[in-house]
């Protein structure tokens, strides 16, 4: 998963100035195919906003993000549905539907799926339930390029019991259709189920647990989908401001399906595993 620019601002390099050929060669040299990657839209864009003054910019910005994604040969862009502000939930969903239709029309010549990410249920957040995701997709006339990104942390924090995977997938199929699942974000949660928050924890250092997460990681339906580990960095025990990437270790845990602690006592997880056991 990549960002085409800083996730917290709107600065972007024009497509014509991107070193796409060089980037693809470097990726292939390291065994990475862009066709197996995805782009995450920046966090600061709110596609459900009722602010008409910002609407044209938002549509133009997201359309360019999608065209940039397509130019790289990447098939998916993950998008947070956003928040309803100075409006009701249904009004916010309708704003989102209208905006998505305009974006799809602007990007009709691309091959990119917009994947709506399931959200955690923070105040005024859209996309926290399968019913809301279904309403959005139906409102977009079941557009063939509209998919879903399942985020385990967000689902848990929104109140879904991830230990009941088959029950969840059955409901998803009834409301949305399993073929719409295009991406999975995998991570543990530092909060109890239904907290309506959004704080990621390292694998088995949270309330979901490693065994349940492995059931999701190895779900046959997801065999050919990109599964992205979304967990926080470790911190150094003697210098808590120094952060270390955990991903090599955690990806190996997933491949082995066996949990092991952080291999170097010099490093600590952001959250205490024993706190949740």
C-alpha positions as CSV (number, residue, x, y, z in Angstrom):
1,X,0.0,0.0,0.0
2,X,1.3,3.4,-1.0
3,X,0.4,7.0,-0.9
4,X,1.0,9.1,-4.0
5,X,2.0,12.0,-1.7
6,X,1.9,13.0,2.0
7,X,-1.3,11.5,3.5
8,X,-2.0,14.6,5.6
9,X,-1.9,17.2,2.9
10,X,-2.9,17.9,-0.7
11,X,0.5,18.3,-2.3
12,X,0.9,16.1,-5.3
13,X,3.3,15.7,-8.3
14,X,1.6,15.9,-11.7
15,X,1.4,12.6,-13.5
16,X,3.7,13.9,-16.3
17,X,6.5,14.5,-13.8
18,X,6.3,11.1,-12.1
19,X,9.2,8.7,-12.8
20,X,6.8,5.8,-13.5
21,X,9.2,3.7,-15.7
22,X,12.0,3.9,-13.2
23,X,9.7,3.1,-10.3
24,X,8.3,0.0,-12.0
25,X,11.7,-1.3,-12.9
26,X,12.9,-0.8,-9.3
27,X,9.8,-2.5,-7.9
28,X,10.2,-5.5,-10.3
29,X,13.9,-5.7,-9.3
30,X,12.7,-6.2,-5.8
31,X,10.0,-8.7,-6.6
32,X,7.1,-6.2,-6.4
33,X,4.4,-5.9,-9.1
34,X,2.3,-2.7,-9.1
35,X,-0.7,-4.9,-10.1
36,X,-0.5,-6.3,-6.6
37,X,-0.4,-2.9,-4.9
38,X,-3.0,-0.4,-3.9
39,X,-3.1,3.3,-3.2
40,X,-4.6,4.9,-0.2
41,X,-6.4,8.2,-0.7
42,X,-5.2,11.0,1.7
43,X,-6.9,11.2,5.1
44,X,-7.8,14.9,4.8
45,X,-10.3,14.5,2.0
46,X,-13.9,14.3,3.1
47,X,-16.0,13.0,0.1
48,X,-19.2,13.2,2.2
49,X,-18.9,16.9,3.1
50,X,-21.9,19.2,2.4
51,X,-19.5,22.1,1.8
52,X,-20.2,23.0,-1.8
53,X,-17.4,25.5,-1.9
54,X,-14.8,22.7,-1.5
55,X,-16.7,20.2,-3.7
56,X,-15.1,21.0,-7.0
57,X,-11.6,20.8,-5.6
58,X,-12.4,17.5,-3.8
59,X,-13.8,15.9,-6.9
60,X,-10.9,17.2,-9.0
61,X,-8.3,16.1,-6.4
62,X,-9.7,12.5,-6.0
63,X,-10.1,12.2,-9.8
64,X,-6.4,13.0,-10.3
65,X,-5.5,10.6,-7.5
66,X,-7.4,7.8,-9.4
67,X,-5.7,8.8,-12.7
68,X,-2.3,8.8,-11.0
69,X,-3.1,5.3,-9.6
70,X,-4.2,4.1,-13.1
71,X,-1.0,5.5,-14.6
72,X,1.0,3.4,-12.2
73,X,-0.9,0.3,-13.2
74,X,-2.3,-0.1,-9.7
75,X,-5.9,-1.5,-9.7
76,X,-7.2,-0.2,-6.3
77,X,-7.5,3.0,-4.4
78,X,-8.8,2.8,-0.8
79,X,-11.0,5.7,0.3
80,X,-12.4,6.6,3.7
81,X,-16.1,7.4,3.1
82,X,-15.8,10.5,5.4
83,X,-17.9,12.3,7.9
84,X,-21.3,14.1,7.7
85,X,-20.9,17.7,8.8
86,X,-23.8,20.1,9.3
87,X,-26.1,17.4,7.9
88,X,-27.7,14.2,8.9
89,X,-26.3,10.7,8.2
90,X,-28.6,10.1,5.3
91,X,-27.8,13.5,3.8
92,X,-24.1,12.8,4.2
93,X,-24.5,9.5,2.4
94,X,-26.4,11.2,-0.4
95,X,-23.6,13.8,-0.7
96,X,-21.1,10.9,-0.9
97,X,-23.1,9.1,-3.6
98,X,-23.4,12.3,-5.7
99,X,-19.7,13.0,-5.5
100,X,-18.8,9.4,-6.3
101,X,-20.9,9.5,-9.4
102,X,-19.1,12.6,-10.5
103,X,-15.7,11.0,-9.8
104,X,-16.6,7.8,-11.7
105,X,-17.7,9.9,-14.7
106,X,-14.5,11.9,-14.6
107,X,-12.5,8.7,-14.4
108,X,-14.5,6.5,-16.7
109,X,-11.4,5.7,-18.9
110,X,-9.4,4.3,-16.0
111,X,-9.3,0.7,-14.7
112,X,-9.2,1.6,-11.0
113,X,-11.6,0.3,-8.3
114,X,-12.6,2.7,-5.6
115,X,-12.6,0.6,-2.4
116,X,-14.7,2.1,0.4
117,X,-13.0,1.3,3.7
118,X,-15.2,0.0,6.6
119,X,-14.9,2.5,9.4
120,X,-14.8,2.3,13.2
121,X,-17.9,4.4,14.2
122,X,-16.3,7.6,15.4
123,X,-18.6,10.5,15.7
124,X,-20.4,11.4,12.5
125,X,-18.4,8.8,10.5
126,X,-19.9,7.2,7.5
127,X,-19.3,3.6,6.6
128,X,-19.4,2.0,10.1
129,X,-22.0,-0.6,9.2
130,X,-22.6,-2.9,6.3
131,X,-26.0,-1.4,5.9
132,X,-24.4,2.0,5.2
133,X,-21.8,0.6,2.8
134,X,-24.7,-1.2,1.0
135,X,-26.7,2.0,0.8
136,X,-23.8,3.8,-0.8
137,X,-23.1,1.1,-3.4
138,X,-26.8,0.9,-4.3
139,X,-27.0,4.7,-4.5
140,X,-24.1,4.5,-7.0
141,X,-26.3,2.1,-9.2
142,X,-24.1,-0.8,-8.2
143,X,-21.2,0.7,-10.1
144,X,-18.9,-2.2,-11.2
145,X,-15.7,-0.3,-10.1
146,X,-16.9,0.3,-6.5
147,X,-15.4,-2.2,-4.1
148,X,-14.9,-2.6,-0.3
149,X,-11.8,-2.7,1.9
150,X,-12.4,-4.7,5.1
151,X,-10.4,-3.3,8.1
152,X,-10.3,-5.7,11.0
153,X,-9.6,-3.0,13.6
154,X,-12.4,-0.8,12.3
155,X,-14.9,-3.7,12.2
156,X,-14.1,-4.7,15.7
157,X,-14.3,-1.1,17.0
158,X,-17.6,-0.7,15.2
159,X,-19.0,-3.6,17.1
160,X,-18.6,-6.6,14.8
161,X,-17.5,-9.9,16.5
162,X,-14.6,-11.1,14.4
163,X,-14.7,-14.5,16.0
164,X,-17.9,-15.1,14.0
165,X,-16.3,-14.7,10.6
166,X,-18.7,-17.0,8.7
167,X,-21.7,-15.1,10.1
168,X,-20.2,-11.8,9.1
169,X,-19.4,-12.9,5.6
170,X,-22.9,-14.3,5.1
171,X,-24.4,-11.0,6.1
172,X,-21.9,-9.2,3.8
173,X,-22.9,-11.4,0.9
174,X,-26.6,-10.8,1.5
175,X,-26.2,-7.0,1.8
176,X,-23.4,-6.2,-0.6
177,X,-22.0,-9.3,-2.3
178,X,-18.7,-11.0,-1.5
179,X,-17.3,-10.2,-4.9
180,X,-17.0,-6.5,-3.8
181,X,-14.3,-7.3,-1.3
182,X,-11.1,-6.2,-2.9
183,X,-8.7,-5.4,-0.1
184,X,-8.2,-6.4,3.6
185,X,-6.5,-4.3,6.3
186,X,-5.2,-6.6,9.1
187,X,-4.5,-5.4,12.6
188,X,-5.4,-5.8,16.3
189,X,-7.3,-3.2,18.3
190,X,-6.3,-1.6,21.6
191,X,-10.0,-0.9,22.4
192,X,-12.8,-3.2,23.4
193,X,-15.3,-4.3,20.7
194,X,-17.9,-1.6,20.0
195,X,-15.8,1.2,21.4
196,X,-16.3,3.4,18.3
197,X,-12.7,4.4,18.3
198,X,-9.8,3.7,16.0
199,X,-6.5,2.7,17.7
200,X,-4.5,0.0,16.0
201,X,-2.4,-2.5,18.0
202,X,0.3,-4.9,17.0
203,X,-0.8,-8.5,16.3
204,X,-2.0,-10.2,19.5
205,X,-1.3,-7.0,21.5
206,X,-4.9,-6.0,21.5
207,X,-8.5,-7.2,22.0
208,X,-9.0,-9.2,18.8
209,X,-6.2,-11.7,19.3
210,X,-3.7,-13.5,16.9
211,X,-5.8,-16.7,16.4
212,X,-8.8,-14.8,15.2
213,X,-6.8,-12.5,13.0
214,X,-5.2,-15.6,11.4
215,X,-8.7,-16.9,10.6
216,X,-9.2,-13.7,8.6
217,X,-5.8,-13.7,7.0
218,X,-6.3,-17.3,5.7
219,X,-9.9,-17.0,4.7
220,X,-10.1,-18.8,1.3
221,X,-12.1,-15.9,-0.2
222,X,-9.2,-13.6,0.4
223,X,-6.5,-15.9,-1.1
224,X,-5.9,-13.6,-4.1
225,X,-6.6,-10.3,-2.4
226,X,-4.0,-7.8,-1.1
227,X,-3.9,-8.1,2.7
228,X,-2.2,-5.1,4.3
229,X,-0.8,-5.3,7.8
230,X,-1.8,-2.0,9.5
231,X,-0.1,-2.0,12.9
232,X,1.8,0.7,14.9
233,X,5.6,0.9,15.0
234,X,7.5,-0.5,18.0
235,X,9.3,2.0,20.3
236,X,12.8,1.6,21.7
237,X,12.7,0.8,25.4
238,X,15.3,3.4,26.3
239,X,14.2,6.0,23.9
240,X,10.4,5.9,23.4
241,X,10.6,8.6,20.7
242,X,12.5,6.2,18.4
243,X,10.1,4.1,16.4
244,X,11.0,0.8,14.6
245,X,9.0,-0.9,11.9
246,X,7.5,-4.2,13.0
247,X,6.4,-5.4,9.6
248,X,9.1,-7.9,8.7
249,X,8.5,-9.6,12.1
250,X,4.7,-9.5,11.8
251,X,4.6,-10.7,8.2
252,X,6.7,-13.7,9.3
253,X,4.2,-14.4,12.1
254,X,1.4,-14.5,9.6
255,X,3.3,-16.8,7.2
256,X,4.1,-19.2,10.1
257,X,0.7,-18.8,11.7
258,X,2.5,-18.9,15.1
259,X,2.8,-15.9,17.4
260,X,6.1,-15.0,18.9
261,X,7.1,-12.0,20.9
262,X,9.2,-9.2,19.5
263,X,12.7,-10.8,19.0
264,X,14.7,-8.0,20.5
265,X,14.1,-6.9,24.1
266,X,15.4,-3.6,23.1
267,X,12.1,-2.8,21.4
268,X,8.6,-2.6,22.9
269,X,5.1,-2.6,21.4
270,X,3.2,0.6,21.7
271,X,0.7,-1.3,23.8
272,X,1.2,-3.9,26.6
273,X,0.1,-7.3,25.4
274,X,-0.6,-8.5,28.9
275,X,-3.1,-5.7,29.5
276,X,-5.6,-7.4,27.3
277,X,-5.0,-11.1,28.3
